[in-house]
Amino acid sequence: MNPPERLRLRSLQQAFILLMFIALPAAATTVDQVRVHKSPERTRVVFELSNSVKHNLFSLTDPRRLVIDIESAALNTDLEAVDLKQSPILKIRSGVRDGSDLRVVFDLAGVVRPSSFSLEPVRQYGDRLVVDLHIPETRKQVQEDPAGHELRDVIIAIDAGHGGDDPGATGYAGVYEKDVVLSIATILNNLFQKTPGYRAVMIRKGDYYIELRRRTLIARENHADVFLSIHANAFRSNSVNGFSVYALSDKGATSETARILAEKENETDLIGGVSLRDKDEMLLHVVLDFASAASLSSSLEIGEKILGQVGRFNNLHKTRVEQAAFVVLKSPEIPSLLIETGFISNPEEGKKLATRQHQQRIANSIFEGVRQYMEDSPPQGTFLAWKKEAENDKLITYVIEPGDSLTTIADKYHISFENLKKFNGLRSNTILIGQVLKIPAS
C-alpha cells in the first residue's frame, strides 16, 4: 500500500471513530422501579434510580395531568405493573423527550398539590426521586373542651415507628419492624378505646411513612396527654435481647447505647423520604428544645411503671428509663416515650415479637403502666381527675326507685347525664329498681 492510500485509510478510520463517539448517547440514568404509597395526607410515588438526576415537575389541565421530565434517563421497569389502587392516579405513561430525556405523565382523577425532591443513597436505598401528591387541605375541626361539668377523655397518641419505604429492622424469618410495631400499636389503641375515660389517636394506621416532626405535630393537634412511639430494636450481635424505654434528654444521652439508638432512629427521615434541604444545620444535627421539667418528670414516671409491668414476664434490656435526643420525642409539653419492645434481631425474641400472643402481652403491659400513672396523676379537667376527686371525697349514693331515670337523677344532683353514666361504668341507659348509683362530686 503506497503512502497516499495509507494516509487516506488512516483518515477514514479516524472519521469512523469520531462518528461512533458522536452517535453514542451519554450514559443514561435508568429508572429501575416505581412504587406508590398511600397515606391519609398524600400519595407518594418513588422512582428508584441508578444515579442522581435533574428533573422538572409541572401540572396540566383539561384533562388533569402531572408531568415529570427527568434529564438523561431511560425507563427500565414496567409502569403497567405499578399498583395505583386507592390513589388519585388513573394511569402512568412515559415517553422520550428531546432524544435523551424521560417524560413521565400521571393521568389524575382529581385536584392534587404536587411536590418533589431527590434523596441521596442511604442504607439499603440508592438514589431516589420522590413525588408527593398532597390531598387539598381542609380546615380541621379541633374539639374544644366544653364548659361546665362536661369532662374530657385522657388522650393517648400511639405512634407505630417507621413504615412505607422505611421498614426499620429486619428480624426473624424476614419480619419487618414496621409491621410488628403497627400490630402492637393497633392492639394498644383498642385497649384504650374500650376503656372509659380514654381516647387513643393512632399516628400511623397503615404501611406509609410519616416524618418524625409531623408525628409529634399530629399528637399536638389532637391535644394528646401522652405520646408513645413503638419500636423493635436490633443489634449486630443476635444474642442481645430485652425490652427498654427511652425519654427525651435535655443534657445528652444517659448511655452510649441510648446515643447510638437515637442517631439510628433520627436517621429514619432520610430513609422514609424527607427532604432536609430547607432545614438549617442545627436542626440537621438534632439540636432539640429542652423538655419542660414537669413533662420530662411525667415521662420518666410513666416509663418506670411500664418497665415494672413488662418485667413481670419479659427480660428488660435496661431496668430504668434511658434518655437521649430523639427527634420523635420533641414535644416539650407532652410526656413522651420511645418504647423498644424487644430485639427483633434476636432469633428467639424476634420469633416471639412476630406472634399475636406476645404482641398482646406487650400491649397489655404498656396499657397498664400508662393507666396506673393516669389514675394516680390524672390531667385536670378529665373524667379520670373528677373520678379520683369524687373517690377521695365522701360519695353520695342513690338507690333507684320506681319512675327514676338517669336523666331525672342527673338533674336532681346538677350533674350531666353522660357523666353519671361514665362514673358508674354504665354501657346503656337501662337501670333497675334497687340498683345503687354513685353520685360524683361536682
Secondary structure as the mmCIF struct_conf table of DSSP 4:
data_model
#
loop_
_struct_conf.conf_type_id
_struct_conf.id
_struct_conf.beg_label_comp_id
_struct_conf.beg_label_asym_id
_struct_conf.beg_label_seq_id
_struct_conf.end_label_comp_id
_struct_conf.end_label_asym_id
_struct_conf.end_label_seq_id
HELX_RH_AL_P HELX_RH_AL_P1 PRO A 3 ALA A 23
BEND BEND1 LEU A 24 LEU A 24
HELX_LH_PP_P HELX_LH_PP_P1 PRO A 25 ALA A 26
STRN STRN1 THR A 29 LYS A 38
BEND BEND2 PRO A 40 GLU A 41
STRN STRN2 ARG A 42 LEU A 49
BEND BEND3 SER A 50 ASN A 51
STRN STRN3 HIS A 55 LEU A 60
TURN_TY1_P TURN_TY1_P1 THR A 61 ARG A 64
STRN STRN4 ARG A 65 ILE A 70
TURN_TY1_P TURN_TY1_P2 GLU A 71 SER A 72
STRN STRN5 ALA A 73 LEU A 75
BEND BEND4 THR A 77 THR A 77
HELX_RH_3T_P HELX_RH_3T_P1 LEU A 79 ALA A 81
BEND BEND5 VAL A 82 VAL A 82
TURN_TY1_P TURN_TY1_P3 LYS A 85 GLN A 86
BEND BEND6 SER A 87 PRO A 88
STRN STRN6 ILE A 89 ARG A 97
TURN_TY1_P TURN_TY1_P4 ASP A 98 SER A 100
STRN STRN7 ASP A 101 LEU A 108
BEND BEND7 ALA A 109 GLY A 110
STRN STRN8 ARG A 113 LEU A 119
STRN STRN9 VAL A 122 VAL A 122
TURN_TY1_P TURN_TY1_P5 ARG A 123 GLN A 124
STRN STRN10 TYR A 125 TYR A 125
STRN STRN11 ARG A 128 HIS A 134
HELX_LH_PP_P HELX_LH_PP_P2 ILE A 135 GLU A 137
HELX_LH_PP_P HELX_LH_PP_P3 VAL A 142 PRO A 146
BEND BEND8 ALA A 147 ALA A 147
TURN_TY1_P TURN_TY1_P6 GLY A 148 HIS A 149
STRN STRN12 ARG A 152 ARG A 152
HELX_LH_PP_P HELX_LH_PP_P4 ASP A 153 ASP A 153
STRN STRN13 VAL A 154 ALA A 160
STRN STRN14 GLY A 163 GLY A 163
TURN_TY1_P TURN_TY1_P7 GLY A 164 ASP A 165
STRN STRN15 ASP A 166 ASP A 166
STRN STRN16 THR A 170 THR A 170
HELX_RH_3T_P HELX_RH_3T_P2 TYR A 172 GLY A 174
STRN STRN17 TYR A 176 TYR A 176
HELX_RH_AL_P HELX_RH_AL_P2 GLU A 177 GLN A 193
TURN_TY1_P TURN_TY1_P8 LYS A 194 LYS A 194
BEND BEND9 THR A 195 THR A 195
TURN_TY1_P TURN_TY1_P9 PRO A 196 GLY A 197
STRN STRN18 TYR A 198 MET A 202
BEND BEND10 ILE A 203 ILE A 203
BEND BEND11 GLY A 206 ASP A 207
HELX_RH_AL_P HELX_RH_AL_P3 LEU A 212 GLU A 221
TURN_TY1_P TURN_TY1_P10 ASN A 222 HIS A 223
BEND BEND12 ASP A 225 ASP A 225
STRN STRN19 VAL A 226 ASN A 233
BEND BEND13 ARG A 236 SER A 237
TURN_TY1_P TURN_TY1_P11 ASN A 238 SER A 239
STRN STRN20 PHE A 243 PHE A 243
STRN STRN21 SER A 244 LEU A 248
BEND BEND14 ASP A 250 GLY A 252
BEND BEND15 THR A 254 SER A 255
HELX_RH_AL_P HELX_RH_AL_P4 GLU A 256 ASN A 266
TURN_TY1_P TURN_TY1_P12 GLU A 267 GLU A 267
HELX_RH_AL_P HELX_RH_AL_P5 THR A 268 GLY A 272
TURN_TY1_P TURN_TY1_P13 GLY A 273 GLY A 273
TURN_TY1_P TURN_TY1_P14 ARG A 277 ASP A 278
BEND BEND16 LYS A 279 LYS A 279
HELX_RH_AL_P HELX_RH_AL_P6 GLU A 281 LEU A 284
TURN_TY1_P TURN_TY1_P15 HIS A 285 VAL A 286
HELX_LH_PP_P HELX_LH_PP_P5 ASP A 289 SER A 292
HELX_RH_AL_P HELX_RH_AL_P7 ALA A 293 VAL A 310
TURN_TY1_P TURN_TY1_P16 GLY A 311 PHE A 313
BEND BEND17 ASN A 314 ASN A 314
STRN STRN22 LEU A 316 LEU A 316
BEND BEND18 HIS A 317 HIS A 317
BEND BEND19 THR A 319 ARG A 320
STRN STRN23 GLU A 322 ALA A 324
HELX_RH_3T_P HELX_RH_3T_P3 VAL A 327 LEU A 329
TURN_TY1_P TURN_TY1_P17 PRO A 332 GLU A 333
BEND BEND20 ILE A 334 ILE A 334
STRN STRN24 SER A 336 PHE A 343
TURN_TY1_P TURN_TY1_P18 ILE A 344 SER A 345
BEND BEND21 ASN A 346 ASN A 346
HELX_RH_AL_P HELX_RH_AL_P8 PRO A 347 LEU A 353
TURN_TY1_P TURN_TY1_P19 ALA A 354 ALA A 354
BEND BEND22 THR A 355 THR A 355
HELX_RH_AL_P HELX_RH_AL_P9 ARG A 356 ASP A 376
BEND BEND23 SER A 377 SER A 377
HELX_LH_PP_P HELX_LH_PP_P6 PRO A 378 PRO A 379
TURN_TY1_P TURN_TY1_P20 GLN A 380 GLY A 381
STRN STRN25 THR A 382 THR A 382
HELX_RH_AL_P HELX_RH_AL_P10 PHE A 383 ASN A 392
BEND BEND24 ASP A 393 ASP A 393
STRN STRN26 ILE A 396 VAL A 399
TURN_TY1_P TURN_TY1_P21 PRO A 402 GLY A 403
HELX_RH_AL_P HELX_RH_AL_P11 LEU A 406 LYS A 412
TURN_TY1_P TURN_TY1_P22 TYR A 413 HIS A 414
HELX_RH_AL_P HELX_RH_AL_P12 PHE A 417 PHE A 423
TURN_TY1_P TURN_TY1_P23 ASN A 424 GLY A 425
BEND BEND25 ARG A 427 ASN A 429
TURN_TY1_P TURN_TY1_P24 ILE A 433 GLY A 434
STRN STRN27 VAL A 436 ILE A 439
#
